[in-house]
Amino acid sequence: MNPKSYTEDYLNPLCKITAKEKWKKDTIKQKIAENGGFGYLIIWENDFKQNKNETIERCIKFLNE
């Protein structure tokens, strides 16, 4: 749930959690990845829709780092 698109109290009807709860879970997953020596790249759906080529280039750059 992109923070630019949702307020923290938005309730996701599919998973029944608020945006704030989802962000907390995402932060935990990111820290686990970092602690395991992995990187991560966040791609928001609206960014991809607005500029597919740039988003794909970001992904390729990330994978080649």
C-alpha positions, -999 to +999 in steps of 0.1 A: +000+000+000+018+030-013+019+057+014+013+083-013-020+067-021-034+055+013-038+069+047-026+049+077-061+040+088-072+026+054-085-009+059-076-033+031-108-053+024-088-083+012-064-089+040-084-071+067-055-050+080-048-013+080-022+004+058-002+012+090-002-025+100+009-035+064+037-009+065+049-023+098+050-059+083+068-046+052+094-029+074+100-061+093+104-080+060+128-054+047+150-056+079+151-094+076+162-091+040+189-066+049+201-086+079+204-116+056+226-097+032+199-092+006+188-060-010+153-051-019+136-027-044+102-013-039+082-008-071+048+007-067+021-002-092+013+034-101+050+041-108+051+012-132+019+023-149+031+058-153+066+049-167+071+013-175+104+017-193+120+037-164+107+011-139+121-018-159+155+000-161+155+005-123+148-032-119+176-042-143+201-017-126+191-031-092+196-067-103+230-059-118+244-042-086 
